[in-house]
């Protein structure tokens, strides 16, 4: 998948929030605030250390997911600094430079992290406020609320609104499925530009590769929903 963005740096919030996911490890573990270190190719260029030693000097050694007393917590990001590849090319295809480790394996040099002229700054608080008050679903024009957020995109290179405007090209989860279904070819005998997939000359819809009978039935069902409307069966109920 084409993606010109790579995370260069991330500044996390100093206080955590309760995580809905169990992401800090096995349920039997009740306390964990750091990652366990397993030696491998990723530490071949580090200072000599014994097998299994914990590299406390590395910020990456500390997980954003903590488990305290058997409960999982997460430190959300406040600021994310992205590196955008010039020309919209795939991430690190231009700026990335591969160097060889001492053990013969290869890795990307970290010089690309300091390409300030390629930075894209993401302020999470501003993004949440913008999405809450300004962004509207591109299908139903509905708001983004907790439990029913407008955060699904169909393209990395979608249209961008001004900073004081809502984000464009975003959908609710169910609206995204409905919109894609309306663009899908559901013809009984499609005239595709490839054998089993591609654009149909009969309806101008697109038939994805590996499209099954179940997918076809689902797309036909979603196409019965009028433009701009939502189906109560596909909408997730908001939760507090």
C-alpha positions in Angstrom: 0.0 0.0 0.0 1.3 3.4 -0.9 2.1 5.5 2.1 4.6 8.5 2.1 4.5 9.0 5.9 6.8 7.6 8.5 6.9 8.5 12.2 10.1 10.3 13.0 9.4 11.3 16.7 6.5 11.1 19.1 5.8 13.0 22.3 3.4 11.2 24.6 1.1 12.6 27.2 2.6 12.3 30.7 -0.5 10.9 32.3 -2.2 7.6 31.0 -5.7 6.6 30.2 -7.4 3.3 30.8 -6.9 1.1 27.8 -9.8 -0.9 26.4 -7.4 -3.5 25.0 -5.2 -5.9 26.8 -1.9 -4.8 25.2 0.7 -5.1 27.9 1.2 -8.9 27.8 -0.2 -12.1 29.3 -3.1 -11.7 31.7 -1.0 -13.4 34.5 1.3 -10.4 34.5 0.0 -7.8 36.9 2.8 -5.2 36.7 4.8 -4.1 33.6 6.1 -0.7 32.7 8.9 -1.6 30.3 9.5 -4.0 27.4 11.6 -7.1 27.8 14.7 -7.0 25.7 15.6 -10.0 23.5 18.9 -9.6 21.8 18.9 -9.9 18.0 19.9 -8.0 14.8 18.3 -4.8 16.1 21.0 -4.5 18.8 24.0 -5.5 16.8 25.4 -2.0 16.8 24.8 -1.4 20.5 27.4 -1.3 23.2 28.5 -4.8 24.3 26.0 -6.2 26.8 25.0 -9.6 28.2 22.2 -11.6 26.6 18.9 -10.5 27.9 20.2 -7.2 29.4 17.7 -4.4 29.6 18.9 -1.3 27.6 17.5 1.3 29.9 19.2 4.1 27.9 16.8 3.6 24.9 13.5 5.4 25.0 12.1 2.7 22.7 12.7 0.2 25.5 9.7 1.6 27.5 6.3 0.7 26.2 3.4 3.1 25.9 1.3 0.3 27.3 1.6 -0.3 31.1 -0.1 -2.8 33.4 -0.7 -1.6 36.9 -2.3 -4.0 39.3 -3.7 -6.1 36.5 -5.2 -3.2 34.7 -4.0 -1.9 31.3 -3.2 1.8 30.7 -2.0 3.7 27.7 -0.1 6.9 27.2 -1.6 8.6 24.1 0.4 10.7 21.8 0.3 14.5 22.2 2.5 15.4 19.2 3.6 13.2 16.4 6.3 14.3 14.0 5.9 12.6 10.6 8.5 12.4 7.8 6.8 12.9 4.5 8.7 11.5 1.5 9.3 14.1 -1.2 7.0 13.9 -4.2 4.5 11.7 -2.3 6.6 8.6 -2.9 6.6 5.5 -0.7 8.1 6.1 2.8 11.9 6.0 2.9 12.2 5.2 -0.8 14.0 8.5 -1.4 15.4 9.6 1.9 16.1 6.2 3.4 19.7 5.1 3.3 20.6 1.5 4.2 23.7 0.7 6.2 25.2 -2.7 7.0 25.5 -3.8 10.6 28.5 -5.5 12.0 26.8 -8.9 11.8 26.2 -8.4 8.1 22.5 -7.5 8.3 21.1 -4.3 7.0 19.1 -1.4 8.5 18.0 2.1 7.6 20.3 4.9 8.8 18.5 7.4 11.0 19.5 10.5 9.1 16.0 10.8 7.6 14.7 11.7 11.0 16.4 15.0 10.9 15.0 16.2 7.5 13.2 19.1 9.1 12.0 20.4 5.7 10.0 17.1 5.3 8.3 17.3 8.6 4.6 17.1 9.1 3.5 17.9 12.6 0.4 16.2 14.0 -1.2 17.8 17.1 -3.5 15.2 18.6 -5.5 17.6 20.8 -6.1 19.9 17.9 -7.0 17.0 15.6 -9.6 15.6 18.1 -11.2 19.0 18.5 -11.2 19.6 14.8 -12.7 16.2 14.1 -15.3 16.7 16.8 -16.6 20.1 15.9 -15.7 20.6 12.2 -15.3 17.3 10.4 -18.4 15.7 8.8 -18.8 12.3 7.3 -18.4 12.4 3.5 -21.4 10.0 3.1 -24.0 11.0 5.6 -22.7 14.4 6.7 -22.9 13.3 10.3 -20.7 14.4 13.2 -17.9 12.5 14.8 -18.8 11.5 18.3 -17.3 9.1 20.9 -18.1 5.5 19.8 -19.1 6.6 16.3 -16.1 8.5 15.0 -15.5 9.9 11.5 -12.0 8.4 11.0 -12.1 6.1 8.0 -10.3 7.2 4.8 -10.2 5.6 1.4 -7.0 7.3 0.3 -3.6 8.5 1.6 -3.7 11.4 -0.9 -7.2 12.6 -0.2 -8.2 16.3 -0.4 -7.0 18.5 2.4 -9.1 21.2 3.9 -7.7 24.4 5.5 -6.7 24.2 9.1 -9.9 26.0 10.2 -12.0 23.6 8.1 -13.0 20.0 8.8 -11.1 17.1 7.3 -12.3 15.9 3.9 -12.8 12.4 2.6 -13.5 10.8 6.0 -16.3 8.4 6.9 -18.0 6.6 9.8 -17.1 2.9 9.8 -20.4 1.8 8.4 -20.7 4.7 6.0 -17.3 3.7 4.6 -18.6 0.2 3.8 -21.8 1.6 2.2 -19.9 4.1 0.1 -17.5 1.4 -1.1 -20.5 -0.9 -1.9 -22.1 1.8 -4.1 -18.9 2.0 -6.1 -18.7 -1.8 -6.5 -19.8 -3.7 -9.6 -22.6 -6.2 -8.7 -23.6 -7.1 -12.2 -24.7 -10.7 -12.8 -22.5 -10.8 -15.9 -19.9 -8.1 -15.5 -17.8 -6.9 -18.4 -14.5 -6.4 -16.6 -11.2 -5.2 -18.1 -9.5 -8.2 -16.5 -10.7 -11.8 -16.2 -12.0 -11.7 -12.6 -11.5 -8.2 -11.4 -11.3 -4.6 -12.6 -13.7 -1.9 -13.9 -17.0 -3.0 -15.4 -18.0 -1.3 -18.7 -21.7 -2.1 -18.0 -22.0 -0.1 -14.7 -18.7 1.7 -14.3 -18.3 0.0 -10.9 -15.2 -1.8 -9.8 -15.0 -5.5 -9.0 -12.2 -6.3 -6.5 -9.9 -9.2 -6.9 -11.0 -12.3 -4.9 -14.6 -11.1 -4.7 -16.7 -14.0 -3.3 -20.4 -14.7 -3.5 -20.7 -13.6 0.1 -19.0 -10.3 -0.8 -21.4 -9.9 -3.7 -24.5 -10.5 -1.6 -23.2 -8.0 1.0 -22.5 -5.3 -1.6 -26.0 -5.7 -3.1 -27.5 -5.4 0.3 -25.6 -2.2 1.1 -26.5 -0.8 -2.3 -30.2 -0.8 -1.3 -29.4 2.0 1.2 -30.0 5.4 -0.4 -27.2 7.9 -0.9 -26.5 9.8 2.3 -28.3 7.4 4.6 -27.2 4.9 7.1 -28.4 1.4 8.0 -29.2 0.8 11.7 -27.9 -2.8 11.4 -24.5 -1.6 10.4 -24.2 1.4 12.7 -22.3 0.8 15.9 -24.1 2.2 18.9 -22.2 5.0 20.6 -20.9 4.2 24.1 -19.6 6.4 26.9 
